Amino acid sequence: MAKKNTLDPDEAALIQWCIEVEGLLVAAGATVRQAQEHIEEQAEWFTDLFYDGLTPEEAAKEALN
């Protein structure tokens, strides 16, 4: 029997949060690709920011510093 690939609520929330951060990075001047690559390269750091309770706006500001 095949396993059903479903995200748990935390994973889904993290993905949505990263999408919002990506949009803010693009609004600040990054290309979509640059924003995606930065988030992918710094995935652990962004995950920590998410679980530390930072908003997407706060995380984008941290990433731009």
RAFENPE-V997064 format. One record per helix or strand. SS is the DSSP state (~ for helix, > for strand). FROM is the first residue (numbers start at 1). LEN is the number of residues. If there is no record, write none. Layout:
ss->[SS/SS]
from->[FROM/FROM]
len->[LEN/LEN]
//
This chain:
ss->[~/~/~/~]
from->[9/32/43/56]
len->[19/10/9/9]
//
